[in-house]
Amino acid sequence: MGFLSLLRGFRPLKKGKRVALPSAADAPTVELVRQSRVNAESAWLLSHARNETSQFGEDGILARVFCVIGTTNRWCVEAGAWDGKYLSNTHALMRDGWKGVFVEANAAKFPALQQTYAGNASAHLLCEAIGLDPDTGLDSVLAKSAIPQIFDFLSLDIDGPDYYVWEDLSRYRPRVVAIEFNPTVPNDVVFIQGRASNVNQGCSLLALIRLAKRKNYELIAATACNAIFITSEEFEKFNISDNAIDAMYDPIHSARIFQGYDGTIFSAGMPRLLWVGREISFDDLQVLPPQLRRYSDALM
């Protein structure tokens, strides 16, 4: 909407009349009162959370998952592997004798991955980016290894187009998938970044749940920013009666944004940019300059 269009919504002030702008003493009260709707019986896998090299307890959760469903071939994939150990969801599995495919696009990080698995013939290491077309997608990347088409575990964390990489995966079917989502998005919002490999915005948990259902997977756990899915045919083994998003995940980093009658933008629960660390001030959010933040019906 253009500047002139914005002005049409405001009544002109009478000549010579001034309207005082709010002072610091007139600051509003804004508080986000969070209330968790997580069902402990549904989210029971979280009680097994434990870190060896994972970030949010995924090692313990995955150990319990495979106790429930067993393994078929003990193959795993980590896309966005870094050094294969730091914040890794697969390193504990590899120490237990699994075979793995590790994909790291950053050439500067790849030597550390090689060092982690030096001499390990069970680790297939690839330094390449996972693209969003058939020639560079995860199907094509995995085809360069000996991994079976049905394998036990996929960990996907590439800081952006994770949604599309999983959506495009069709020739291979992991039994368990752990995939990163953007934890600042509320539970009732579907958000999927644009289809581009060079965009780093991520997607919402709700978007992943919808995608999972189309691919015949069900949510069985959600940590701080990783969703864990199981194939639909094995879901009943977990005795989860309600795996709706609110029963499984408490969005403690999500915020609310709303507007006053006068066009002032307010936020609750968003004190800073989560990954950048910069604090967000009141003025950072405003669309209108102070002189235009007036409720037209109140002007006489």
Contacts in CASP RR format, 6 or more apart in sequence:
PFRMAT RR
TARGET T0000
AUTHOR 0000-0000-0000
METHOD contacts of the structure
MODEL  1
MGFLSLLRGFRPLKKGKRVALPSAADAPTVELVRQSRVNAESAWLLSHAR
NETSQFGEDGILARVFCVIGTTNRWCVEAGAWDGKYLSNTHALMRDGWKG
VFVEANAAKFPALQQTYAGNASAHLLCEAIGLDPDTGLDSVLAKSAIPQI
FDFLSLDIDGPDYYVWEDLSRYRPRVVAIEFNPTVPNDVVFIQGRASNVN
QGCSLLALIRLAKRKNYELIAATACNAIFITSEEFEKFNISDNAIDAMYD
PIHSARIFQGYDGTIFSAGMPRLLWVGREISFDDLQVLPPQLRRYSDALM
6 288 0 8 1.000
6 292 0 8 1.000
7 292 0 8 1.000
9 296 0 8 1.000
10 292 0 8 1.000
10 294 0 8 1.000
10 296 0 8 1.000
11 296 0 8 1.000
11 299 0 8 1.000
13 19 0 8 1.000
13 299 0 8 1.000
14 300 0 8 1.000
19 294 0 8 1.000
19 299 0 8 1.000
21 290 0 8 1.000
21 291 0 8 1.000
21 293 0 8 1.000
28 266 0 8 1.000
30 266 0 8 1.000
30 267 0 8 1.000
30 268 0 8 1.000
31 268 0 8 1.000
32 255 0 8 1.000
32 256 0 8 1.000
32 268 0 8 1.000
32 269 0 8 1.000
34 250 0 8 1.000
34 252 0 8 1.000
36 250 0 8 1.000
37 246 0 8 1.000
37 247 0 8 1.000
37 250 0 8 1.000
38 246 0 8 1.000
38 247 0 8 1.000
38 248 0 8 1.000
38 249 0 8 1.000
38 250 0 8 1.000
39 242 0 8 1.000
39 247 0 8 1.000
39 248 0 8 1.000
41 240 0 8 1.000
41 241 0 8 1.000
42 240 0 8 1.000
42 241 0 8 1.000
42 242 0 8 1.000
42 243 0 8 1.000
42 247 0 8 1.000
42 248 0 8 1.000
43 221 0 8 1.000
43 222 0 8 1.000
43 247 0 8 1.000
43 248 0 8 1.000
43 249 0 8 1.000
44 240 0 8 1.000
45 61 0 8 1.000
45 64 0 8 1.000
45 65 0 8 1.000
45 220 0 8 1.000
45 221 0 8 1.000
45 228 0 8 1.000
45 238 0 8 1.000
46 61 0 8 1.000
46 221 0 8 1.000
46 223 0 8 1.000
48 60 0 8 1.000
48 61 0 8 1.000
48 63 0 8 1.000
48 64 0 8 1.000
49 56 0 8 1.000
49 57 0 8 1.000
49 58 0 8 1.000
49 60 0 8 1.000
49 61 0 8 1.000
49 223 0 8 1.000
50 57 0 8 1.000
50 59 0 8 1.000
50 60 0 8 1.000
50 61 0 8 1.000
50 63 0 8 1.000
51 57 0 8 1.000
51 58 0 8 1.000
51 59 0 8 1.000
51 60 0 8 1.000
52 59 0 8 1.000
52 60 0 8 1.000
52 91 0 8 1.000
52 92 0 8 1.000
53 59 0 8 1.000
53 85 0 8 1.000
53 86 0 8 1.000
53 87 0 8 1.000
53 88 0 8 1.000
53 91 0 8 1.000
53 92 0 8 1.000
54 60 0 8 1.000
54 62 0 8 1.000
54 87 0 8 1.000
54 88 0 8 1.000
54 89 0 8 1.000
54 92 0 8 1.000
55 87 0 8 1.000
55 223 0 8 1.000
55 224 0 8 1.000
55 226 0 8 1.000
56 223 0 8 1.000
56 224 0 8 1.000
56 225 0 8 1.000
56 226 0 8 1.000
57 223 0 8 1.000
58 89 0 8 1.000
58 178 0 8 1.000
58 223 0 8 1.000
58 226 0 8 1.000
58 228 0 8 1.000
59 89 0 8 1.000
59 92 0 8 1.000
61 221 0 8 1.000
61 223 0 8 1.000
61 228 0 8 1.000
62 89 0 8 1.000
62 92 0 8 1.000
62 93 0 8 1.000
62 153 0 8 1.000
62 176 0 8 1.000
62 178 0 8 1.000
62 228 0 8 1.000
63 92 0 8 1.000
65 176 0 8 1.000
65 220 0 8 1.000
65 221 0 8 1.000
65 228 0 8 1.000
65 230 0 8 1.000
66 152 0 8 1.000
66 153 0 8 1.000
66 176 0 8 1.000
68 237 0 8 1.000
68 238 0 8 1.000
69 175 0 8 1.000
69 176 0 8 1.000
69 230 0 8 1.000
69 234 0 8 1.000
69 237 0 8 1.000
71 152 0 8 1.000
72 150 0 8 1.000
72 151 0 8 1.000
72 152 0 8 1.000
72 175 0 8 1.000
73 99 0 8 1.000
73 148 0 8 1.000
73 150 0 8 1.000
73 151 0 8 1.000
73 152 0 8 1.000
74 93 0 8 1.000
74 97 0 8 1.000
74 98 0 8 1.000
74 99 0 8 1.000
74 152 0 8 1.000
75 98 0 8 1.000
75 99 0 8 1.000
75 100 0 8 1.000
75 101 0 8 1.000
75 147 0 8 1.000
75 148 0 8 1.000
75 151 0 8 1.000
75 152 0 8 1.000
75 153 0 8 1.000
76 90 0 8 1.000
76 93 0 8 1.000
76 94 0 8 1.000
76 98 0 8 1.000
76 99 0 8 1.000
76 100 0 8 1.000
76 101 0 8 1.000
76 151 0 8 1.000
76 152 0 8 1.000
76 153 0 8 1.000
76 154 0 8 1.000
76 155 0 8 1.000
77 90 0 8 1.000
77 100 0 8 1.000
77 101 0 8 1.000
77 102 0 8 1.000
77 103 0 8 1.000
77 142 0 8 1.000
77 147 0 8 1.000
77 151 0 8 1.000
77 153 0 8 1.000
77 154 0 8 1.000
77 155 0 8 1.000
77 174 0 8 1.000
78 84 0 8 1.000
78 88 0 8 1.000
78 89 0 8 1.000
78 90 0 8 1.000
78 100 0 8 1.000
78 101 0 8 1.000
78 102 0 8 1.000
78 103 0 8 1.000
78 155 0 8 1.000
78 157 0 8 1.000
79 103 0 8 1.000
79 130 0 8 1.000
79 138 0 8 1.000
79 154 0 8 1.000
79 155 0 8 1.000
79 156 0 8 1.000
79 157 0 8 1.000
79 158 0 8 1.000
79 165 0 8 1.000
80 103 0 8 1.000
80 104 0 8 1.000
80 105 0 8 1.000
80 156 0 8 1.000
80 157 0 8 1.000
80 158 0 8 1.000
81 88 0 8 1.000
81 90 0 8 1.000
81 102 0 8 1.000
81 103 0 8 1.000
81 104 0 8 1.000
81 113 0 8 1.000
81 125 0 8 1.000
82 88 0 8 1.000
82 104 0 8 1.000
82 106 0 8 1.000
82 109 0 8 1.000
82 112 0 8 1.000
82 113 0 8 1.000
83 109 0 8 1.000
83 112 0 8 1.000
83 113 0 8 1.000
83 115 0 8 1.000
83 116 0 8 1.000
84 90 0 8 1.000
84 91 0 8 1.000
84 102 0 8 1.000
84 104 0 8 1.000
84 112 0 8 1.000
84 113 0 8 1.000
84 116 0 8 1.000
84 117 0 8 1.000
85 91 0 8 1.000
85 116 0 8 1.000
88 155 0 8 1.000
89 155 0 8 1.000
89 157 0 8 1.000
89 178 0 8 1.000
89 226 0 8 1.000
90 98 0 8 1.000
90 100 0 8 1.000
90 102 0 8 1.000
90 153 0 8 1.000
90 155 0 8 1.000
91 116 0 8 1.000
93 153 0 8 1.000
94 100 0 8 1.000
94 117 0 8 1.000
94 120 0 8 1.000
94 122 0 8 1.000
94 123 0 8 1.000
97 122 0 8 1.000
98 122 0 8 1.000
98 152 0 8 1.000
99 122 0 8 1.000
99 123 0 8 1.000
99 124 0 8 1.000
99 147 0 8 1.000
100 122 0 8 1.000
100 123 0 8 1.000
100 124 0 8 1.000
100 147 0 8 1.000
101 124 0 8 1.000
101 126 0 8 1.000
101 141 0 8 1.000
101 142 0 8 1.000
101 145 0 8 1.000
101 147 0 8 1.000
102 113 0 8 1.000
102 117 0 8 1.000
102 123 0 8 1.000
102 124 0 8 1.000
102 125 0 8 1.000
102 126 0 8 1.000
103 126 0 8 1.000
103 128 0 8 1.000
103 130 0 8 1.000
103 141 0 8 1.000
104 110 0 8 1.000
104 113 0 8 1.000
104 125 0 8 1.000
104 126 0 8 1.000
104 127 0 8 1.000
105 127 0 8 1.000
105 128 0 8 1.000
105 129 0 8 1.000
105 130 0 8 1.000
105 158 0 8 1.000
107 127 0 8 1.000
110 125 0 8 1.000
110 127 0 8 1.000
113 125 0 8 1.000
113 127 0 8 1.000
114 125 0 8 1.000
117 123 0 8 1.000
117 125 0 8 1.000
124 144 0 8 1.000
124 145 0 8 1.000
124 146 0 8 1.000
124 147 0 8 1.000
126 141 0 8 1.000
126 144 0 8 1.000
126 145 0 8 1.000
128 136 0 8 1.000
128 141 0 8 1.000
129 136 0 8 1.000
129 197 0 8 1.000
130 136 0 8 1.000
130 137 0 8 1.000
130 138 0 8 1.000
130 141 0 8 1.000
130 158 0 8 1.000
130 165 0 8 1.000
130 197 0 8 1.000
131 137 0 8 1.000
131 161 0 8 1.000
131 165 0 8 1.000
131 197 0 8 1.000
132 161 0 8 1.000
132 164 0 8 1.000
132 165 0 8 1.000
132 168 0 8 1.000
132 195 0 8 1.000
132 196 0 8 1.000
132 197 0 8 1.000
134 140 0 8 1.000
134 168 0 8 1.000
137 165 0 8 1.000
137 168 0 8 1.000
138 165 0 8 1.000
138 166 0 8 1.000
138 168 0 8 1.000
138 169 0 8 1.000
138 172 0 8 1.000
139 168 0 8 1.000
139 169 0 8 1.000
139 170 0 8 1.000
139 171 0 8 1.000
139 172 0 8 1.000
142 171 0 8 1.000
142 172 0 8 1.000
143 171 0 8 1.000
147 172 0 8 1.000
149 171 0 8 1.000
149 172 0 8 1.000
149 173 0 8 1.000
150 172 0 8 1.000
150 173 0 8 1.000
150 174 0 8 1.000
150 175 0 8 1.000
151 172 0 8 1.000
151 173 0 8 1.000
151 174 0 8 1.000
151 175 0 8 1.000
152 174 0 8 1.000
152 175 0 8 1.000
152 176 0 8 1.000
153 174 0 8 1.000
153 175 0 8 1.000
153 176 0 8 1.000
153 177 0 8 1.000
153 178 0 8 1.000
154 169 0 8 1.000
154 174 0 8 1.000
154 176 0 8 1.000
154 177 0 8 1.000
154 178 0 8 1.000
154 179 0 8 1.000
155 178 0 8 1.000
155 179 0 8 1.000
156 162 0 8 1.000
156 165 0 8 1.000
156 166 0 8 1.000
156 177 0 8 1.000
156 178 0 8 1.000
156 179 0 8 1.000
156 180 0 8 1.000
157 179 0 8 1.000
157 180 0 8 1.000
157 226 0 8 1.000
158 165 0 8 1.000
159 180 0 8 1.000
159 200 0 8 1.000
159 202 0 8 1.000
160 193 0 8 1.000
160 199 0 8 1.000
160 200 0 8 1.000
160 201 0 8 1.000
160 202 0 8 1.000
160 203 0 8 1.000
161 193 0 8 1.000
161 194 0 8 1.000
161 195 0 8 1.000
161 196 0 8 1.000
161 197 0 8 1.000
161 199 0 8 1.000
161 202 0 8 1.000
162 179 0 8 1.000
162 180 0 8 1.000
162 181 0 8 1.000
162 202 0 8 1.000
162 203 0 8 1.000
163 192 0 8 1.000
163 193 0 8 1.000
163 202 0 8 1.000
163 203 0 8 1.000
163 207 0 8 1.000
163 208 0 8 1.000
163 211 0 8 1.000
164 195 0 8 1.000
166 177 0 8 1.000
166 179 0 8 1.000
166 208 0 8 1.000
166 211 0 8 1.000
166 215 0 8 1.000
167 211 0 8 1.000
167 215 0 8 1.000
173 231 0 8 1.000
175 230 0 8 1.000
175 231 0 8 1.000
175 234 0 8 1.000
176 228 0 8 1.000
176 229 0 8 1.000
176 230 0 8 1.000
176 231 0 8 1.000
177 212 0 8 1.000
177 217 0 8 1.000
177 228 0 8 1.000
177 229 0 8 1.000
178 226 0 8 1.000
178 227 0 8 1.000
178 228 0 8 1.000
178 229 0 8 1.000
179 208 0 8 1.000
179 226 0 8 1.000
179 227 0 8 1.000
179 229 0 8 1.000
180 202 0 8 1.000
180 225 0 8 1.000
180 226 0 8 1.000
180 227 0 8 1.000
181 202 0 8 1.000
181 203 0 8 1.000
181 204 0 8 1.000
181 205 0 8 1.000
181 207 0 8 1.000
181 208 0 8 1.000
181 225 0 8 1.000
181 226 0 8 1.000
181 227 0 8 1.000
182 191 0 8 1.000
182 201 0 8 1.000
182 202 0 8 1.000
182 203 0 8 1.000
182 204 0 8 1.000
182 225 0 8 1.000
183 205 0 8 1.000
183 224 0 8 1.000
183 225 0 8 1.000
183 251 0 8 1.000
183 252 0 8 1.000
183 253 0 8 1.000
183 254 0 8 1.000
183 274 0 8 1.000
184 253 0 8 1.000
184 254 0 8 1.000
184 255 0 8 1.000
184 270 0 8 1.000
184 274 0 8 1.000
185 191 0 8 1.000
185 203 0 8 1.000
185 204 0 8 1.000
185 205 0 8 1.000
185 206 0 8 1.000
185 251 0 8 1.000
185 254 0 8 1.000
186 204 0 8 1.000
186 251 0 8 1.000
186 254 0 8 1.000
186 255 0 8 1.000
186 256 0 8 1.000
187 205 0 8 1.000
187 206 0 8 1.000
187 245 0 8 1.000
187 246 0 8 1.000
187 249 0 8 1.000
187 251 0 8 1.000
187 254 0 8 1.000
188 206 0 8 1.000
189 204 0 8 1.000
189 206 0 8 1.000
190 204 0 8 1.000
190 206 0 8 1.000
190 207 0 8 1.000
190 210 0 8 1.000
191 202 0 8 1.000
191 203 0 8 1.000
191 204 0 8 1.000
191 207 0 8 1.000
192 202 0 8 1.000
192 203 0 8 1.000
192 204 0 8 1.000
192 207 0 8 1.000
193 199 0 8 1.000
193 200 0 8 1.000
193 201 0 8 1.000
193 202 0 8 1.000
193 203 0 8 1.000
194 201 0 8 1.000
205 222 0 8 1.000
205 227 0 8 1.000
205 245 0 8 1.000
205 249 0 8 1.000
205 251 0 8 1.000
206 245 0 8 1.000
208 227 0 8 1.000
208 229 0 8 1.000
209 219 0 8 1.000
209 227 0 8 1.000
209 245 0 8 1.000
212 218 0 8 1.000
212 219 0 8 1.000
212 227 0 8 1.000
212 229 0 8 1.000
216 231 0 8 1.000
216 232 0 8 1.000
216 233 0 8 1.000
217 229 0 8 1.000
217 230 0 8 1.000
217 231 0 8 1.000
217 232 0 8 1.000
218 229 0 8 1.000
218 230 0 8 1.000
218 231 0 8 1.000
218 232 0 8 1.000
218 235 0 8 1.000
218 240 0 8 1.000
218 243 0 8 1.000
219 227 0 8 1.000
219 228 0 8 1.000
219 229 0 8 1.000
219 243 0 8 1.000
219 245 0 8 1.000
219 248 0 8 1.000
220 228 0 8 1.000
220 229 0 8 1.000
220 230 0 8 1.000
220 235 0 8 1.000
220 238 0 8 1.000
220 240 0 8 1.000
220 243 0 8 1.000
221 227 0 8 1.000
221 228 0 8 1.000
221 248 0 8 1.000
222 228 0 8 1.000
222 248 0 8 1.000
222 249 0 8 1.000
227 249 0 8 1.000
230 238 0 8 1.000
235 243 0 8 1.000
253 274 0 8 1.000
254 269 0 8 1.000
255 267 0 8 1.000
255 268 0 8 1.000
255 269 0 8 1.000
255 270 0 8 1.000
256 267 0 8 1.000
256 268 0 8 1.000
256 269 0 8 1.000
257 265 0 8 1.000
257 266 0 8 1.000
257 267 0 8 1.000
257 270 0 8 1.000
257 285 0 8 1.000
258 265 0 8 1.000
258 266 0 8 1.000
258 267 0 8 1.000
258 268 0 8 1.000
259 265 0 8 1.000
259 266 0 8 1.000
260 266 0 8 1.000
260 295 0 8 1.000
261 295 0 8 1.000
261 297 0 8 1.000
261 298 0 8 1.000
262 293 0 8 1.000
262 294 0 8 1.000
262 295 0 8 1.000
263 287 0 8 1.000
263 288 0 8 1.000
263 293 0 8 1.000
263 295 0 8 1.000
264 286 0 8 1.000
264 288 0 8 1.000
264 293 0 8 1.000
265 285 0 8 1.000
265 286 0 8 1.000
265 287 0 8 1.000
266 285 0 8 1.000
267 280 0 8 1.000
267 285 0 8 1.000
270 280 0 8 1.000
271 279 0 8 1.000
271 280 0 8 1.000
272 278 0 8 1.000
272 279 0 8 1.000
272 280 0 8 1.000
273 280 0 8 1.000
286 293 0 8 1.000
END
